[in-house]
Amino acid sequence: MREIEQRTLSELGLEGSLSAVYDGQWRAGRAGTVDVVNPATGEVLASVGLGDRADYDACVERACDAFRQWRITPPPARGELIRRLGNELRKHKKSLGMLVTLEAGKIVSEGQGEVQEMIDMCDFGVGLSRQLYGLTIASERPHHRLFEQWHPLGPVGIITSFNFPVAVWAWNSAVATVCGDPTLWKPSPRTPLTAIAVMRICEPILREFELPGLMTLCLAEGIEPGGWMADDSRLPLISATGSCRMGKALAPRVASRLGRSLLELGGNNAAIVTESADME
């Protein structure tokens, strides 16, 4: 098992000092570290540096900076970035899927399937980038017409849970990106390695597009970061996956500033392993 862990981490560039703070550059994180544990063995996979409020604010500012340029980028050009991301995910599918297994405890086929969902969402996003239609509407005034035009919303905060550590980010990020919206990702503290791996896959593509702050990452200790996002008017939309309790706490705070929330809640499914199960 240890050999598989080391090989997987090496293939994804997860060696040496690791941090879960990326604002266009990797930051050391100023709020201590968290040990990431393989739930199947109880052994530590790696230690990851955590961000503080200043790190979080830097990520949001970089996302806001990226928004000014990305919002006026033609949607098909945005789709090209997501197409490139999908191709890179195809190259890293096996190792990233294995990391999902090692960190989240999913069976191998589930880990691979989750990365395939990411690839599928990238394909969907590429198609969507050429289908951001608006209606043309008849007017009662002579020589006039009405038309509908959709505008980018702004930086989107994405909060993901441990049981789908990468697919949920892709569901949100692929669509947000082609719609002109940067993203800030707060992963589960149980599964930061998969988030770091995904951002490292994204990083060279973002630099090639000269928008390294288009996709940012910040994990800090405890539940405070979710509160920072809920109260932050710089993030007009918060998309969060987690418990019903989390959603009930987050939604009123977002609504109090007239923000929007997209919630996927509940779903803590139990699994029973019987004596006859083949553990091999």
Steps between C-alpha positions, in 0.01 A plus 500: 500500500778742590662448161171585325463813715850623425471432128164678478621806689814514285306475172285796606791711625390478863841475659686718745327792672132521407254785544127532438528870413522601133423857391677484165811398690547234763519651848651331802189547713525678833257304719679178579458163332254212480593133467325320217418141595430199280167381649571140398825473696495788747845604379593860419530567127639853530484823699344804335543867587184697579414860422380781726267794437771694317559204267127475438471871419793474258324217316179700470687807376678296233164359391354852480798614293455207262128573467563842345671338202320166485152653491577667163671193354278340230327187633650267234846616612403418857392158377847443356647523849256238625573280198869512591419413860294200391790372291741533793258316727492216248878474526488491880182297542661185638721670759241760604235229532736296717559804720122529549505136615794552736375824653120460500485122544304428184538175311725526194216502246328783690821703508550457126133573440519825690783627280300390196219723626747789497592421140134475403427837659785657304350361180162642604659838574666516159164446332329749730754768406338521155143483628465798734197616309262788564144554381395755239156632594240688297422856609181702460711800393570533126860442389600368842588160637578362841783259564625302797868499587658304784791654688760329720411508868841530666733281707327185623582335833499118483485292819542127446460197726732208567289232331520661154830685534554598134187436291291765678767762434493410130119516484520857623828622357457380141167681470607810693816539292327492162238742635776750582529445875822428694483249785632468854509144630477400866544122513428273793782489758483121466591509129733790421749293297257441215424874488870586491557243224217646291632855538847385396345354186320831440798724576695482169179549300406808704848644451482443127176699496675764717232471768652299786240638742204370300486187718613535860518270801495571872458257787517637853444330833153442644165628375599867484591504128146402407378794705745734330361393164138524614548860618722616211315727257786457252364148439150549353436124491593229749461141382530263795476125541473354849264427786152644546630663818769679300249618241261637763786698655644626171190594298367776732840665518532508122142624465554777757736671255268424205742240369398178331556147621493166321477217752535123472434362848470172689587164349717345773451147373606214725665182371479161669787257439393142566722209604466348152637809322813447292735768635760426234 
